[in-house]
């Protein structure tokens, strides 16, 4: 079996790696290149690995009637849904400027492609990775079209069934094995009872060569840490400068402080998971001595006394014979008298099994 590994530019993501954290900017930039740059800068300061935009060719993506549907939302940037989307769309010049800026910051820059024309648009920019949204989980023609471009692919799986995900996986992998599959719930925000983080384990069992992750729409940072423990190595969170800003995605996005804490906790977690072998650290030895127990006489005991339960006590500090040896002392005769709280050793008794080793 091939190693489960996903490579984006210089970033290598596998089971042993740090988490690849995507700050999903989407259209939180409100159509402003300068605001988008501020978001990128904040994402870099917060420790994100990558920033992601969205690209739509709105005329080809929507039916004419849907494009022209009146859009009266308080978050609208145009009188119709199509014009609202157009107001938030960046063109080639903006994308190139933002790609260069992200790279200068040391961030991976990529985008979601919502349609064929957008996929071609992004290919022309030579972006290092493609995201496919949950809405395209059944769009096998688009998935395969993007797969043939030959760049790593990340797919979200909100509002889908395991059958949908399996179909998408099977369509992509023969063409492009560089695939990451993200557990996702297409609710905005997502209630904790609908996150189904255990699906991450199901995906790892079902898709042995795909990298697994989480696209999380919850209002918090703890679920990303839980996802990493379950095996997720890609975490995508919507990101904004201020959740109160105009736009539908800001309310469930992380602000810089939240992103910083999430990245911090993911880093701490990877360190804290440590080894699967139980070990005692040097830093614990003082505590073991102070809080551990040793075998002492429970009361004054004369020489010739036959040791029985009740004759021995177990007290701190633990700098003597460990309590588990008590069972080897019972039934043996003392060679010497002992005072209360005096430490008891095998040399104090007449008979000692040749198999015993003093602790």
Secondary structure as GFF3:
##gff-version 3
##sequence-region A 1 359
A	DSSP	beta_strand	5	8	.	.	.	ID=ss1
A	DSSP	beta_strand	11	14	.	.	.	ID=ss2
A	DSSP	beta_strand	20	26	.	.	.	ID=ss3
A	DSSP	alpha_helix	33	46	.	.	.	ID=ss4
A	DSSP	beta_strand	50	55	.	.	.	ID=ss5
A	DSSP	alpha_helix	58	61	.	.	.	ID=ss6
A	DSSP	alpha_helix	64	67	.	.	.	ID=ss7
A	DSSP	alpha_helix	81	87	.	.	.	ID=ss8
A	DSSP	alpha_helix	92	105	.	.	.	ID=ss9
A	DSSP	beta_strand	108	113	.	.	.	ID=ss10
A	DSSP	alpha_helix	116	125	.	.	.	ID=ss11
A	DSSP	beta_strand	129	132	.	.	.	ID=ss12
A	DSSP	three_ten_helix	134	136	.	.	.	ID=ss13
A	DSSP	alpha_helix	140	147	.	.	.	ID=ss14
A	DSSP	beta_strand	152	156	.	.	.	ID=ss15
A	DSSP	alpha_helix	162	173	.	.	.	ID=ss16
A	DSSP	beta_strand	179	184	.	.	.	ID=ss17
A	DSSP	three_ten_helix	192	194	.	.	.	ID=ss18
A	DSSP	alpha_helix	199	206	.	.	.	ID=ss19
A	DSSP	beta_strand	211	216	.	.	.	ID=ss20
A	DSSP	alpha_helix	222	230	.	.	.	ID=ss21
A	DSSP	beta_strand	234	238	.	.	.	ID=ss22
A	DSSP	three_ten_helix	250	252	.	.	.	ID=ss23
A	DSSP	alpha_helix	256	273	.	.	.	ID=ss24
A	DSSP	three_ten_helix	282	284	.	.	.	ID=ss25
A	DSSP	alpha_helix	285	291	.	.	.	ID=ss26
A	DSSP	beta_strand	294	297	.	.	.	ID=ss27
A	DSSP	beta_strand	312	315	.	.	.	ID=ss28
A	DSSP	three_ten_helix	323	325	.	.	.	ID=ss29
A	DSSP	alpha_helix	326	329	.	.	.	ID=ss30
A	DSSP	three_ten_helix	346	348	.	.	.	ID=ss31
###
